[in-house]
Amino acid sequence: MIDFFKSRIKSFGYAVNGLKEFFTSQTNAWIEIAASIVVVFAGNYFDISANEWLAIVFCIGLVFVAEIINTSIEYLCNLVSLDFNPLIGKIKDLAAAAVLIASIISLIVAIEVFWKYI
């Protein structure tokens, strides 16, 4: 049982290392943090409802998860080949498209939540 907890703590440490890598290497991460802070302040200022908070928090998480997966795919593609490869280019474009879709969905939700307050 102790080994189970040790392995869970170790796994948590790997995840924290991944977050450190993400936030220290990706400029977009800081842009997304800034946008998240603005949205959280706006949510507090306008005293949005619990359901609106759920939507906002979900969207913030969605964008970060998409960006982390995109970064992972880019790293993996770079490991496979640093030379130009049209297929790797398509893979990277698709991963970036996932971030774009998550961001657009988040923007739509933010407009829906905050429109009535502005």
N, C-alpha and C positions, 0 to 999 in steps of 0.2 A: 504494500500500500504506500509506503514511503517513496519507493521508486516511482510510482505513478505520479505523486505530487512533485517530485524532483523533475520528472520529464515534462510536466505541465509548466513548471516555472521556467525551465529551459526553453520551451516553445514560446512562452510569453516574451522571454528575452530576445528571441529571434525576431519576433514581431516588432518589438521596440526598436531593434537595430534597423529593421526595414523602414520604420517611420523616420528614424534619424537620417537614413540615406535619402529618403524621399524629400524631406524638408531641407536638407543641406545641398541637394543637387538639382532641384527642380524650381526654376523661377516661377512657374505657374502655380506651384504650391503656395507661395507667398501671396500671389494675387488672389487666389481662392481663399486664403485665410483672411485677407483684408476685406474681401466681399462678404465673407461669413460674419465678420465682426460688425460690419455696417448693418447687415440684415438682423443680427441679434439685437443691436442697439435700437434699430427701428421697431422690432417686435416688442421690446420692452417699452419704448416710448409710446407706441400706439396701443399697448396693452392688448395684444392679439389674443384670441381664444386658445384654449387647449388644443382643439383640432387644428387650428392654423399653425400652432407651434409644431405639432406632429408633422404636418406637411413640410414646414420649413426645415426642421431637423432632418427629416428623411431626404430632402433634396440636397442639403449640405453634405450629408453622408454619401449620397449617390454620386455626386460630382467627385468627391475625394476618392471613393472606391474606383470609379472609372479612370481617374487620373493615375492612381497607383497601378492599376492593371495595365494601362497604356505605357507607363514607364517600364514596367516589367517586360512587356512585349518588346519595347525598343531595346532594352538591354540584351534580351535573348537574341534578337535579330542581329545586333552588333557583335555578339559572341559568335554567331554562325558565320557572318561575313561582313567585313568592313568595306568590301568592294561593292560597287553599284550592282544591284540585282533587282530587276523589275518586280519579281514576286515578293521580295522583302519590302520593296517600296509599297506594294499594295497592302501587305500585312500591316505595316506602320500606318498607312492611311486609314485602314479600317479601325485600328485601335484609336486613332485620333478622332475618327468619326463618332466612336462611342462616347468620348468625352464631350464632343460637340452636342450630341443628342441629349446627354445628361444635363448639360449647361442650358440648352434651350428649354427643356422641360422645367428646370429650376427657375428660369426667368419667367416662364408662363405662370408657374405657381406663385412666384413672388408678386407678379402683377395682379393676379387674382386675389391674393391675400391683402396686399397693401392699397389696391386701387380705391377702395371705399374710405380709407383713412386719409388719403391725400387730397 
